[in-house]
């Protein structure tokens, strides 16, 4: 969630600077800053939201994406990167069957992991607690899930 807020703040600041620069250029040279002035804000690159494969390699993540596309309305590319759109599709599954009660936002938080752990405990050999922590046991069971699809 913090990544989203930071990205939005950077986009807003960059847009404001671009609009201000455009207004100054349109006003003419009498109002514009001298050519030797440094820009107030350097161009900031906005990074996409993080990918969270939870220990899966790209081949395993592609298997999960194909499953999500078939059953949970995933519309993104099959690229082996479980990003927000992959996780939104997975959250739809977790919400319907595995006790996930959070928003469909694509963020892999504690609630998403708990729902995933319930699924993995039922069918894929997860033996740990339903604690929302994606530790080694959760990741190992998620790999079995991916390999099974």
N, C-alpha and C positions, 0 to 999 in steps of 0.2 A: 504494500500500500504506500509506503514511503517513497518507493521508486516512482510510482505514479504521480505523487504530489510534486516531487522534485522535477520530474520531466515536464509537468504542466507549468511549473514556475519558470523553468528555463525557456520553454516555448513562448510563454507570455512576455517575459523580459526581452527576448530576441525580437518578437513582433513589435513591441513598444518602441524599441530602438530603431527598427526598420521604418516604422511609421514616422517617427520623429525625423529621421534622416531624410525621408521622402518629402516631408513637409518643408524642411529647411531648403532642400534643393529646389522645390517649386517656388519658394518665396523670393528667390533671386540671390545674387551675390552680396547684396547689402546686408542681408540677415544671416547668411550662411557662415559657418565657422571657417577660418582660414584653412587652406589646403594642407598645411603642415600639422594641423591638430591631430592628435591620436583619437581613435574612436573610444567612446566611454565604456563600451562593453565589447569584448572580442567575441567573434562568432562562436557560439557554444554548440557542440554536437550533442544532439539528443539521442540517447541510446535506447534501443528497444527494450521492452520488459524482459527480464531474465528468463532463460530456459531452465526448467527443472526436470531433468530426466530421472531423478531419484535413483541414480546408480545404473540406469540402463545405458547400453551402448546404442549407437544410431540404428543398427539393425533391429534391436529389440524395440526401440521407441517407434520405429516404422510399423512394426506389427501391432503395437498398441493403437497407433493412429488409424490403421486400416480397420481395426475392430471398432474404434470410435466412429469412424466414417460409416460403417455398416449399420451400427446399432444406435448411435447417440448423436446423430446430426452434426458430426464434425465436418466442416466445409473447407478447412485449410489444406495446405499441401502435405503430402506424405514425405516429410523431409528429415525425420529422425530427431526432431527438436521439439520436445514437449513444452511448448510455450503456452501463453494464456488461452488461446483458442482450443488447444488440446485439453487443457485442464477444465475449461468451461464445459466441454462435452462430457468429460469424466465426472464433473460435479453433478451434471444432470442424472447420470447413472447412480451416483452415490446418494443423491437426494431422494430418488425414487425407491431405492432398495436398501441402502446401507446406513440410514440414520443421519446423513449430513443435513444440517439445518441452516447453514450459512447461505450467503448470496452466491449466485452463479457469476463469479467475477474473475475466474481464472487464476486466482491467487492460491498457491499451495500453502495454506496455513494449517494451524493445529486441527481445525474442524475437518478440513479436506483429508488430512492424513488419518484422522480417527475413522472417517468413513471408509477410506482405503484399507485400513487395518482390519475393519470388520469383514470386508469382502475377502481379504487375504486370509484371515483366520478361518473363515467358513470353507474355503475351497483350495487355498494355495499354500497351506502348511505354516502359516504365521503362528507362532506360539507365544509371542510376547504380550504385554499389556496393551490395551486400547488407550494409549496416552498421548497420541498426536505428535509423537517424536519419530521422525523417519530415520531410525537407527539401522544398524546392520541387519537385524532380523526382518524389518519391514522391507528394506531394499532387496534382500535375498528372496523373499516371497514375491515381491513385485517382479523380479527377474523371472521367477517361475511362471507367474501370470503371463508375462510378455512372451516367453518361450512357448507357452501353451496356446498362443493365438497366432 
